[in-house]
């Protein structure tokens, strides 16, 4: 019997929760943002406009859950497509939940179903098992696929302590910053423990984040009721499940810096960070991250932490020395969708060529000498003398 694919709306997802739990526990790659205790509160907080979920089952077993969003254009082309559903506090991780034991059957059923004629998976791990299985499934069903974007971001790995790779300049800076901070008061490391009041830790973090530039810009969690409600609910449930990690530094008992992480599978993902900008000259964010590395290396789990940052973020790279490559992968399964995916590299090359040509033409115009048309007309006396 072949696997079946069904499209569900947000309301129908709640009926999947028991099976959803089992799927997340056996996923080929983890994604806490798509587990029910994070995705359902996100849909309530941020709305489910254009949301749809493709669910793959085989003999009653839930093989895959793909939270998706309808997109009206595909890289500038007037083609409808499906992309990974995200919200502003999900950051950059769109890995669907796919059961490891049935990944090939699941992806083949998805691509052959007709529900996903043009689909783009956002920021999946380039070296991960899901990407390899997706490429094999696309090739197996004759679909066209392409990598549409790629970048690397910082990764912390237990087997590769980055502190041993700090250069002399970094070590000198750390000593200077630690000395400056110690002159301000007593610095102590902190970590959320199983029996702690997670509500107090959550409020403490939100106040710290809102005290800085995010608060001034209106992008701190505390600035919006939907962000606050989502974070309070998710932090409480993650803590109950043993899936929330918060580390940081205190200065004379007051919060100086915090790093919030969500655990999934063998790893964890950064959710939010904040530090007291009053002490910016002491680089509290860097010092707190170095201590976070220490705490990470001394704890039994997880095995890695994904910084979950955009391509232009360099803050983690100063402390974490390893990298993970993430990429967007588009798959077209028929008709114009296959043509669009296949043509995308050529369209990009043509656009680059046009920009380059326009730049060269503009440069030539700026450098060109004045022409006879541009030159002032000679005076009548000069004309008579020339004759």
ROGU-741778 format. One line per 3 residues: number of its first residue (from 0); their letters; for each residue x, y, z of N, C-alpha, C. Coordinates in pm, whole numbers. Layout:
N
NUM> A> X:Y:Z:X:Y:Z:X:Y:Z ~ ...
REM end
This chain:
387
0> XXX> 85:-119:0:0:0:0:88:124:0 ~ 59:220:-89:142:340:-97:102:441:9 ~ 194:529:40:168:633:138:68:733:82
3> XXX> -9:795:171:-108:894:130:-65:1033:178 ~ -107:1134:101:-74:1272:134:-202:1351:146 ~ -215:1427:255:-335:1505:281:-296:1646:319
6> XXX> -375:1742:272:-351:1882:308:-448:1922:418 ~ -394:1975:528:-475:2012:644:-461:2161:672 ~ -565:2217:734:-554:2354:781:-507:2354:926
9> XXX> -491:2473:983:-437:2484:1118:-528:2417:1221 ~ -660:2428:1203:-753:2372:1301:-743:2220:1309 ~ -718:2156:1195:-715:2009:1192:-588:1951:1253
12> XXX> -488:2033:1274:-361:1982:1324:-370:1929:1467 ~ -459:1986:1546:-467:1945:1687:-500:1797:1702 ~ -572:1742:1608:-607:1601:1616:-485:1510:1597
15> XXX> -375:1565:1546:-255:1486:1519:-161:1476:1638 ~ -187:1550:1745:-87:1569:1851:-25:1438:1901 ~ -100:1334:1935:-34:1211:1983:64:1153:1882
18> XXX> 22:1141:1755:112:1089:1652:225:1188:1622 ~ 195:1315:1632:293:1421:1610:409:1408:1708 ~ 378:1376:1832:483:1356:1935:578:1245:1891
21> XXX> 522:1133:1846:606:1022:1804:690:1056:1683 ~ 633:1129:1589:706:1171:1469:826:1258:1507 ~ 806:1356:1594:914:1446:1634:1026:1369:1704
24> XXX> 990:1269:1783:1090:1190:1855:1176:1106:1761 ~ 1122:1071:1642:1195:985:1549:1229:1057:1419 ~ 1231:1191:1422:1257:1268:1301:1401:1251:1255
27> XXX> 1420:1252:1122:1553:1234:1066:1645:1349:1105 ~ 1589:1470:1118:1660:1585:1171:1563:1664:1258 ~ 1609:1714:1372:1516:1778:1466:1478:1919:1423
30> XXX> 1360:1960:1467:1318:2099:1452:1212:2129:1558 ~ 1254:2181:1674:1155:2209:1779:1051:2312:1737 ~ 1083:2399:1642:989:2501:1597:867:2441:1528
33> XXX> 879:2318:1478:767:2251:1412:705:2143:1499 ~ 746:2130:1624:677:2039:1714:548:2105:1760 ~ 452:2026:1801:317:2080:1827:319:2185:1938
36> XXX> 403:2169:2039:403:2263:2151:465:2398:2115 ~ 526:2408:1996:573:2537:1946:491:2585:1827 ~ 455:2495:1736:386:2538:1615:243:2584:1643
39> XXX> 168:2511:1726:30:2550:1753:20:2686:1823 ~ 102:2715:1926:99:2849:1984:142:2957:1884 ~ 233:2924:1794:277:3021:1693:163:3056:1598
42> XXX> 86:2955:1557:-27:2981:1468:-133:3066:1537 ~ -153:3043:1666:-249:3124:1740:-199:3267:1757 ~ -71:3283:1781:-16:3416:1807:-3:3499:1680
45> XXX> 38:3435:1570:74:3511:1450:-24:3493:1334 ~ -124:3408:1353:-222:3389:1248:-182:3280:1151 ~ -282:3224:1084:-258:3111:994:-291:3147:850
48> XXX> -278:3273:815:-306:3314:678:-211:3244:581 ~ -265:3188:475:-190:3116:373:-118:2993:428 ~ -152:2951:552:-88:2833:610:-160:2707:564
51> XXX> -81:2606:539:-135:2473:515:-29:2370:552 ~ -72:2255:592:22:2149:630:-4:2027:543 ~ 102:1975:485:93:1849:412:135:1737:507
54> XXX> 49:1638:520:71:1527:612:81:1399:531 ~ 186:1323:556:207:1196:485:191:1081:583 ~ 106:985:548:83:867:632:106:740:551
57> XXX> 144:636:623:160:504:561:104:401:657 ~ -7:338:619:-74:238:703:-103:292:842 ~ -146:417:848:-182:479:974:-67:542:1049
60> XXX> 55:521:1003:173:578:1070:204:714:1008 ~ 222:814:1093:255:948:1046:403:952:1005 ~ 426:965:873:563:966:822:623:1107:813
63> XXX> 537:1207:788:592:1341:769:489:1449:793 ~ 539:1563:842:456:1682:861:532:1800:802 ~ 470:1865:704:533:1974:632:451:2102:651
66> XXX> 484:2186:749:414:2314:766:458:2411:656 ~ 362:2455:574:394:2531:454:311:2658:445 ~ 355:2746:360:286:2871:334:277:2892:184
69> XXX> 159:2930:138:140:2957:-5:208:3087:-43 ~ 283:3083:-151:352:3202:-201:303:3230:-343 ~ 276:3356:-369:218:3394:-498:320:3411:-609
72> XXX> 446:3420:-570:552:3433:-670:669:3344:-631 ~ 745:3304:-730:863:3220:-709:984:3292:-766 ~ 1064:3352:-678:1185:3425:-718:1157:3523:-831
75> XXX> 1051:3598:-814:1017:3701:-911:930:3654:-1025 ~ 913:3524:-1039:830:3470:-1146:684:3459:-1101 ~ 589:3484:-1189:447:3478:-1150:396:3335:-1141
78> XXX> 455:3258:-1051:415:3118:-1031:386:3095:-884 ~ 276:3029:-855:242:2996:-717:333:2882:-669 ~ 376:2894:-545:466:2794:-489:433:2774:-342
81> XXX> 489:2670:-284:480:2645:-141:619:2661:-81 ~ 625:2727:35:750:2742:107:730:2709:253 ~ 837:2690:325:827:2657:467:764:2773:545
84> XXX> 667:2740:630:600:2843:710:691:2886:824 ~ 707:3016:835:789:3071:944:722:3195:1000 ~ 761:3232:1121:717:3357:1181:841:3433:1227
87> XXX> 823:3555:1271:939:3641:1296:1027:3594:1412 ~ 973:3510:1501:1054:3459:1611:1098:3314:1590 ~ 1081:3265:1469:1129:3131:1436:1270:3136:1381
90> XXX> 1312:3249:1332:1444:3270:1277:1462:3186:1150 ~ 1574:3115:1137:1611:3061:1007:1629:2910:1009 ~ 1521:2840:1032:1529:2694:1031:1395:2640:986
93> XXX> 1387:2581:867:1261:2535:812:1257:2386:786 ~ 1332:2308:861:1336:2164:841:1202:2100:875 ~ 1136:2031:780:1011:1962:814:1039:1841:902
96> XXX> 934:1789:965:948:1670:1047:920:1548:962 ~ 1021:1464:943:1009:1345:860:1066:1227:938 ~ 988:1120:948:1034:1003:1024:1153:939:955
99> XXX> 1258:913:1032:1383:863:975:1365:730:902 ~ 1284:640:958:1270:508:899:1192:509:769 ~ 1112:611:747:1032:613:625:1057:733:537
102> XXX> 1178:791:547:1204:918:478:1191:906:327 ~ 1242:798:268:1236:783:122:1092:771:73 ~ 1015:689:142:875:670:104:795:798:123
105> XXX> 824:868:230:754:992:261:777:1097:154 ~ 903:1121:119:935:1226:22:888:1189:-118 ~ 897:1062:-154:846:1019:-285:696:1044:-295
108> XXX> 623:1010:-189:478:1032:-189:445:1180:-197 ~ 520:1262:-126:497:1407:-127:514:1463:-267 ~ 624:1429:-334:654:1487:-465:564:1431:-575
111> XXX> 512:1313:-557:426:1253:-658:278:1280:-634 ~ 246:1348:-526:105:1365:-487:31:1468:-569 ~ 99:1564:-625:34:1673:-695:2:1791:-605
114> XXX> 18:1775:-473:-4:1886:-380:112:1985:-381 ~ 229:1938:-420:348:2022:-412:419:2025:-547 ~ 355:2088:-645:416:2095:-778:540:2185:-779
117> XXX> 538:2285:-695:654:2373:-682:670:2405:-535 ~ 776:2353:-474:795:2367:-330:940:2403:-304 ~ 961:2491:-206:1096:2533:-170:1116:2513:-21
120> XXX> 1219:2437:13:1253:2412:153:1359:2513:196 ~ 1327:2589:301:1414:2699:343:1517:2655:447 ~ 1642:2674:413:1754:2663:507:1763:2527:574
123> XXX> 1769:2423:493:1797:2289:544:1949:2268:543 ~ 1994:2181:628:2137:2156:640:2193:2091:514 ~ 2298:2151:459:2357:2100:335:2418:1962:354
126> XXX> 2466:1933:473:2528:1802:498:2436:1707:571 ~ 2308:1742:580:2215:1661:658:2152:1548:580 ~ 2093:1454:653:2030:1338:592:1905:1376:513
129> XXX> 1833:1480:556:1712:1519:484:1745:1567:343 ~ 1848:1649:329:1885:1701:198:1920:1587:101 ~ 1998:1492:148:2035:1379:63:1914:1298:21
132> XXX> 1822:1275:115:1702:1198:83:1611:1275:-13 ~ 1605:1407:2:1523:1490:-88:1578:1485:-231 ~ 1710:1495:-245:1771:1489:-378:1745:1353:-444
135> XXX> 1756:1246:-368:1730:1113:-423:1584:1098:-464 ~ 1492:1148:-381:1350:1136:-412:1315:1217:-537 ~ 1372:1337:-548:1346:1421:-666:1397:1354:-792
138> XXX> 1517:1300:-786:1572:1230:-903:1489:1106:-937 ~ 1442:1038:-834:1368:915:-856:1234:936:-924 ~ 1171:1051:-900:1039:1075:-961:1049:1168:-1081
141> XXX> 1171:1198:-1126:1188:1281:-1244:1163:1429:-1222 ~ 1167:1473:-1099:1146:1615:-1070:1274:1694:-1098 ~ 1259:1823:-1115:1373:1912:-1131:1397:1982:-998
144> XXX> 1520:1984:-953:1550:2050:-826:1677:2132:-839 ~ 1687:2234:-754:1804:2323:-758:1822:2388:-622 ~ 1947:2419:-592:1979:2498:-472:1963:2645:-510
147> XXX> 1873:2714:-443:1843:2852:-480:1915:2955:-396 ~ 1970:2916:-281:2047:3008:-198:2124:2925:-96 ~ 2234:2980:-46:2317:2906:49:2401:3004:129
150> XXX> 2426:2973:255:2520:3050:336:2566:2964:453 ~ 2667:3009:524:2716:2938:641:2695:3023:766 ~ 2671:2955:878:2656:3026:1006:2729:2949:1115
153> XXX> 2746:3015:1228:2829:2959:1336:2762:2838:1401 ~ 2846:2742:1440:2802:2619:1503:2898:2587:1618 ~ 2842:2546:1731:2922:2505:1846:2912:2354:1860
156> XXX> 3027:2286:1862:3030:2140:1867:3107:2094:1990 ~ 3052:1993:2057:3114:1943:2180:3254:1888:2154 ~ 3273:1825:2039:3403:1763:2011:3511:1865:1972
159> XXX> 3473:1992:1954:3568:2091:1905:3555:2220:1986 ~ 3614:2219:2105:3609:2334:2195:3675:2455:2128 ~ 3600:2562:2101:3658:2676:2030:3757:2756:2113
162> XXX> 3753:2742:2244:3844:2821:2328:3990:2787:2301 ~ 4016:2664:2261:4154:2625:2229:4203:2691:2102 ~ 4110:2748:2024:4147:2810:1896:4141:2963:1901
165> XXX> 4125:3021:2021:4131:3165:2032:4273:3213:2003 ~ 4285:3317:1922:4419:3372:1896:4461:3463:2011 ~ 4585:3509:2007:4640:3590:2117:4563:3720:2134
168> XXX> 4519:3779:2023:4444:3904:2032:4312:3883:2106 ~ 4241:3773:2076:4115:3743:2144:4139:3719:2292 ~ 4244:3646:2327:4274:3618:2467:4306:3746:2543
171> XXX> 4381:3835:2480:4413:3963:2545:4288:4047:2565 ~ 4201:4049:2465:4077:4124:2477:3989:4069:2589 ~ 3982:3937:2599:3900:3876:2704:3951:3914:2843
174> XXX> 4082:3911:2862:4138:3950:2992:4106:4095:3023 ~ 4117:4182:2922:4091:4325:2945:3943:4348:2978 ~ 3854:4282:2904:3711:4300:2929:3672:4243:3066
177> XXX> 3728:4130:3102:3698:4071:3232:3744:4161:3345 ~ 3860:4224:3328:3911:4316:3429:3821:4438:3443 ~ 3778:4492:3330:3688:4608:3334:3556:4574:3402
180> XXX> 3503:4457:3371:3375:4418:3427:3387:4389:3576 ~ 3496:4326:3616:3517:4296:3758:3525:4423:3842 ~ 3571:4532:3779:3579:4661:3851:3441:4719:3875
183> XXX> 3339:4669:3803:3203:4720:3819:3125:4647:3928 ~ 3171:4527:3966:3101:4451:4068:3132:4303:4055 ~ 3059:4223:4131:3082:4077:4132:3010:4012:4015
186> XXX> 3085:3938:3933:3031:3871:3816:3013:3723:3849 ~ 2892:3671:3826:2865:3530:3853:2792:3467:3735 ~ 2830:3346:3698:2758:3274:3591:2628:3216:3645
189> XXX> 2525:3207:3560:2396:3152:3600:2348:3055:3492 ~ 2259:2964:3534:2201:2868:3441:2064:2826:3493 ~ 1966:2820:3406:1832:2775:3443:1838:2629:3486
192> XXX> 1785:2600:3605:1785:2464:3659:1644:2407:3652 ~ 1630:2273:3657:1497:2211:3644:1392:2264:3742 ~ 1431:2293:3863:1333:2337:3962:1311:2486:3969
195> XXX> 1375:2563:3882:1364:2710:3887:1228:2758:3838 ~ 1196:2880:3878:1073:2946:3835:1095:3000:3693 ~ 1049:2925:3592:1074:2965:3454:1003:3095:3419
198> XXX> 891:3123:3485:821:3248:3460:905:3368:3499 ~ 975:3357:3613:1061:3466:3657:1180:3483:3562 ~ 1237:3372:3517:1348:3380:3421:1302:3443:3289
201> XXX> 1181:3409:3247:1129:3463:3121:1109:3614:3131 ~ 1045:3660:3238:1023:3803:3256:1155:3878:3268 ~ 1249:3817:3336:1382:3877:3353:1451:3896:3219
204> XXX> 1441:3793:3133:1502:3804:3001:1435:3912:2918 ~ 1303:3916:2920:1232:4013:2838:1263:4156:2882 ~ 1278:4179:3012:1315:4313:3059:1456:4350:3011
207> XXX> 1547:4254:3017:1684:4280:2975:1689:4310:2826 ~ 1619:4233:2745:1618:4256:2601:1558:4392:2567 ~ 1448:4427:2636:1380:4554:2607:1459:4676:2651
210> XXX> 1559:4656:2736:1637:4770:2785:1739:4820:2682 ~ 1760:4746:2576:1862:4782:2477:1803:4833:2347 ~ 1882:4817:2241:1843:4872:2111:1718:4807:2054
213> XXX> 1693:4679:2089:1572:4615:2039:1448:4681:2097 ~ 1455:4718:2224:1343:4788:2284:1321:4924:2221 ~ 1431:4996:2193:1421:5128:2131:1363:5119:1991
216> XXX> 1394:5010:1921:1347:4992:1784:1209:4927:1779 ~ 1163:4876:1892:1031:4814:1896:1030:4668:1856 ~ 1147:4604:1848:1153:4464:1804:1177:4367:1920
219> XXX> 1187:4416:2042:1203:4328:2158:1072:4252:2182 ~ 1083:4135:2243:965:4052:2270:861:4128:2350 ~ 905:4205:2449:813:4276:2537:737:4387:2466
222> XXX> 778:4425:2347:714:4536:2276:583:4496:2208 ~ 560:4367:2192:438:4321:2124:371:4213:2207 ~ 240:4224:2223:167:4130:2306:170:3989:2246
225> XXX> 165:3978:2112:167:3843:2053:302:3776:2076 ~ 412:3852:2065:544:3795:2092:558:3754:2238 ~ 509:3840:2327:517:3810:2471:437:3683:2503
228> XXX> 315:3676:2453:229:3561:2482:291:3432:2430 ~ 343:3437:2308:405:3318:2250:526:3273:2330 ~ 613:3367:2365:736:3332:2436:708:3277:2575
231> XXX> 615:3338:2648:581:3290:2782:528:3147:2775 ~ 439:3120:2680:382:2986:2669:486:2883:2627 ~ 568:2918:2529:666:2823:2477:777:2797:2579
234> XXX> 824:2900:2647:929:2879:2747:879:2790:2860 ~ 755:2809:2903:700:2728:3011:692:2581:2970 ~ 642:2555:2849:629:2417:2803:765:2354:2775
237> XXX> 856:2431:2714:990:2379:2688:1061:2344:2819 ~ 1045:2427:2921:1107:2399:3051:1047:2273:3112 ~ 916:2258:3102:850:2139:3156:902:2012:3089
240> XXX> 934:2022:2961:983:1908:2885:1134:1889:2896 ~ 1203:1977:2967:1348:1971:2973:1414:2013:2844 ~ 1348:2101:2769:1396:2140:2637:1440:2287:2630
243> XXX> 1441:2356:2743:1482:2497:2746:1613:2510:2821 ~ 1710:2578:2760:1837:2607:2826:1858:2758:2824 ~ 1889:2815:2939:1922:2956:2949:2049:2968:3033
246> XXX> 2150:3032:2977:2273:3059:3050:2296:3209:3049 ~ 2391:3255:3131:2420:3397:3131:2512:3438:3244 ~ 2523:3569:3260:2604:3628:3366:2519:3727:3445
249> XXX> 2544:3734:3575:2487:3837:3660:2597:3931:3707 ~ 2561:4054:3731:2653:4152:3787:2591:4204:3916 ~ 2654:4170:4029:2599:4204:4161:2455:4157:4174
252> XXX> 2429:4037:4122:2298:3977:4135:2195:4021:4033 ~ 2232:4115:3946:2138:4164:3843:2173:4102:3709 ~ 2073:4076:3625:2101:4015:3493:2191:4105:3408
255> XXX> 2299:4048:3360:2391:4120:3272:2380:4070:3129 ~ 2364:3938:3111:2354:3879:2978:2281:3747:2989 ~ 2205:3713:2882:2133:3588:2877:2138:3530:2735
258> XXX> 2143:3397:2728:2141:3323:2601:2036:3213:2615 ~ 1928:3223:2537:1817:3127:2545:1825:3030:2428 ~ 1815:2900:2459:1827:2796:2357:1715:2694:2372
261> XXX> 1675:2634:2259:1573:2530:2257:1637:2400:2210 ~ 1619:2294:2287:1684:2166:2261:1596:2083:2168 ~ 1661:2020:2069:1592:1931:1977:1684:1818:1937
264> XXX> 1641:1695:1961:1727:1580:1929:1857:1586:2007 ~ 1968:1567:1935:2099:1570:1999:2157:1712:2008 ~ 2085:1810:1956:2139:1945:1952:2046:2048:2012
267> XXX> 2079:2174:1987:1999:2285:2036:2010:2400:1936 ~ 1913:2491:1945:1908:2607:1855:1897:2733:1939 ~ 1977:2832:1906:1964:2961:1972:1827:3020:1940
270> XXX> 1762:3072:2042:1633:3140:2023:1650:3291:2035 ~ 1705:3337:2146:1725:3480:2167:1846:3502:2257 ~ 1911:3618:2240:2017:3660:2331:1991:3806:2369
273> XXX> 2047:3848:2483:2035:3987:2527:2145:4016:2627 ~ 2187:4142:2633:2284:4184:2735:2259:4329:2770 ~ 2311:4370:2886:2294:4506:2935:2391:4598:2861
276> XXX> 2337:4685:2778:2422:4771:2695:2488:4883:2775 ~ 2451:4898:2902:2518:4996:2987:2666:4965:3000 ~ 2699:4837:2994:2838:4791:3012:2898:4749:2879
279> XXX> 2859:4814:2772:2903:4773:2638:3054:4774:2623 ~ 3123:4867:2689:3269:4873:2679:3338:4750:2738 ~ 3265:4676:2819:3319:4552:2877:3284:4430:2792
282> XXX> 3216:4451:2680:3173:4341:2591:3105:4227:2668 ~ 2996:4257:2742:2931:4151:2820:2874:4039:2734 ~ 2834:4070:2610:2781:3966:2523:2887:3862:2489
285> XXX> 3008:3908:2457:3117:3815:2425:3158:3735:2549 ~ 3171:3804:2662:3210:3735:2785:3106:3631:2824 ~ 2978:3664:2809:2873:3568:2843:2876:3449:2748
288> XXX> 2909:3474:2620:2913:3364:2525:3030:3271:2553 ~ 3143:3327:2593:3258:3243:2631:3220:3156:2750 ~ 3147:3214:2846:3105:3134:2961:2999:3033:2920
291> XXX> 2914:3068:2822:2817:2971:2771:2888:2851:2710 ~ 2998:2876:2641:3078:2766:2586:3130:2679:2699 ~ 3181:2742:2805:3230:2665:2920:3120:2577:2978
294> XXX> 3001:2635:2999:2892:2558:3055:2849:2446:2961 ~ 2848:2475:2833:2812:2374:2732:2909:2257:2737 ~ 3037:2285:2745:3138:2179:2745:3133:2096:2874
297> XXX> 3088:2155:2982:3086:2084:3109:2957:2005:3131 ~ 2851:2039:3056:2723:1969:3070:2722:1842:2984 ~ 2641:1742:3017:2640:1617:2940:2572:1629:2803
300> XXX> 2484:1727:2785:2412:1741:2657:2378:1888:2640 ~ 2348:1927:2518:2344:1855:2390:2482:1843:2325 ~ 2485:1785:2204:2613:1765:2134:2654:1887:2054
303> XXX> 2558:1969:2013:2589:2087:1931:2483:2195:1953 ~ 2519:2319:1919:2424:2430:1921:2437:2504:1788 ~ 2323:2519:1721:2316:2596:1597:2286:2741:1633
306> XXX> 2368:2834:1584:2347:2975:1618:2216:3029:1562 ~ 2164:2967:1454:2034:3004:1400:2029:3151:1361 ~ 2135:3200:1300:2148:3342:1267:2148:3363:1116
309> XXX> 2128:3487:1076:2130:3522:935:2273:3530:884 ~ 2289:3543:753:2421:3541:691:2507:3661:731 ~ 2444:3772:768:2522:3892:801:2556:3903:949
312> XXX> 2520:3803:1028:2551:3804:1171:2691:3747:1194 ~ 2776:3826:1257:2916:3784:1280:2949:3770:1429 ~ 2853:3797:1517:2884:3799:1659:2928:3662:1711
315> XXX> 2855:3556:1674:2891:3423:1722:3025:3378:1665 ~ 3054:3419:1542:3177:3376:1477:3302:3417:1550 ~ 3293:3517:1637:3410:3559:1714:3445:3458:1822
318> XXX> 3345:3380:1866:3367:3283:1974:3357:3139:1921 ~ 3251:3110:1844:3235:2976:1789:3317:2966:1661 ~ 3390:2859:1645:3483:2848:1532:3438:2750:1423
321> XXX> 3333:2674:1447:3285:2582:1345:3166:2643:1273 ~ 3132:2586:1157:3026:2640:1074:2937:2528:1021 ~ 2812:2565:997:2717:2476:930:2668:2548:805
324> XXX> 2656:2474:696:2606:2531:571:2458:2497:559 ~ 2377:2600:537:2233:2580:518:2194:2635:381 ~ 2090:2578:323:2055:2616:186:1906:2603:161
327> XXX> 1861:2679:63:1726:2665:13:1728:2567:-104 ~ 1631:2477:-106:1623:2378:-214:1483:2384:-273 ~ 1474:2411:-402:1345:2417:-473:1328:2292:-557
330> XXX> 1205:2240:-559:1174:2120:-637:1049:2147:-720 ~ 1059:2123:-852:945:2134:-942:910:1997:-995 ~ 782:1959:-986:745:1823:-1022:671:1811:-1154
333> XXX> 643:1923:-1221:574:1910:-1349:545:2043:-1414 ~ 532:2040:-1546:490:2158:-1621:582:2277:-1603 ~ 519:2394:-1583:594:2517:-1569:683:2517:-1444
336> XXX> 644:2440:-1343:725:2435:-1221:864:2379:-1250 ~ 871:2272:-1328:1001:2215:-1363:1083:2312:-1446 ~ 1017:2379:-1540:1087:2475:-1626:1141:2591:-1542
339> XXX> 1060:2640:-1447:1102:2753:-1364:1223:2718:-1280 ~ 1223:2600:-1218:1336:2560:-1136:1461:2541:-1221 ~ 1444:2479:-1338:1560:2457:-1426:1614:2588:-1481
342> XXX> 1525:2683:-1508:1568:2809:-1569:1621:2909:-1468 ~ 1596:2887:-1339:1634:2986:-1238:1782:3024:-1242 ~ 1875:2929:-1252:2016:2969:-1260:2047:3056:-1382
345> XXX> 1984:3025:-1496:2006:3106:-1616:1947:3245:-1600 ~ 1829:3254:-1538:1768:3385:-1515:1855:3470:-1423 ~ 1912:3407:-1323:2002:3481:-1234:2127:3526:-1306
348> XXX> 2181:3438:-1390:2301:3475:-1466:2270:3591:-1560 ~ 2154:3588:-1624:2115:3698:-1713:2100:3828:-1636 ~ 2041:3820:-1515:2025:3940:-1434:2161:3997:-1393
351> XXX> 2254:3908:-1356:2388:3953:-1321:2457:4017:-1441 ~ 2437:3958:-1559:2498:4012:-1681:2443:4151:-1711 ~ 2310:4168:-1695:2250:4299:-1720:2303:4404:-1622
354> XXX> 2315:4364:-1494:2368:4460:-1396:2512:4495:-1427 ~ 2591:4396:-1467:2731:4422:-1500:2742:4512:-1623 ~ 2659:4484:-1724:2661:4566:-1845:2619:4709:-1815
357> XXX> 2514:4724:-1733:2469:4859:-1697:2577:4934:-1621 ~ 2649:4862:-1535:2757:4926:-1460:2870:4971:-1551 ~ 2905:4887:-1651:3013:4924:-1743:2972:5043:-1830
360> XXX> 2847:5045:-1876:2799:5156:-1957:2801:5286:-1876 ~ 2757:5277:-1752:2759:5396:-1667:2898:5447:-1642 ~ 2994:5353:-1622:3132:5392:-1600:3190:5458:-1723
363> XXX> 3160:5402:-1840:3211:5460:-1965:3155:5601:-1987 ~ 3031:5620:-1953:2972:5753:-1969:3038:5856:-1877 ~ 3072:5811:-1756:3137:5904:-1664:3278:5939:-1708
366> XXX> 3342:5843:-1774:3481:5865:-1815:3493:5929:-1952 ~ 3388:5926:-2035:3396:5972:-2173:3425:6122:-2179 ~ 3515:6167:-2273:3543:6311:-2289:3423:6382:-2349
369> XXX> 3419:6511:-2332:3310:6591:-2387:3309:6581:-2538 ~ 3192:6564:-2598:3180:6554:-2743:3157:6693:-2802 ~ 3155:6695:-2939:3134:6823:-3006:2998:6881:-2970
372> XXX> 2903:6792:-2949:2770:6840:-2913:2771:6903:-2775 ~ 2853:6841:-2684:2857:6891:-2547:2943:7016:-2534 ~ 3038:7040:-2631:3130:7152:-2620:3057:7282:-2651
375> XXX> 3099:7391:-2588:3038:7520:-2616:3066:7563:-2759 ~ 2970:7632:-2823:2988:7679:-2961:3097:7785:-2965 ~ 3188:7780:-3064:3293:7879:-3072:3236:8017:-3105
378> XXX> 3301:8118:-3054:3257:8255:-3084:3275:8284:-3233 ~ 3195:8377:-3285:3200:8411:-3428:3338:8457:-3469 ~ 3410:8531:-3383:3544:8579:-3416:3639:8462:-3437
381> XXX> 3623:8357:-3353:3711:8240:-3365:3683:8166:-3494 ~ 3559:8168:-3539:3524:8099:-3662:3588:8172:-3781 ~ 3581:8306:-3781:3639:8383:-3891:3788:8365:-3897
384> XXX> 3853:8360:-3779:4000:8342:-3779:4036:8203:-3832 ~ 3955:8104:-3797:3984:7970:-3848:3967:7963:-3996 ~ 3869:8040:-4053:3851:8038:-4199:3964:8108:-4268
REM end
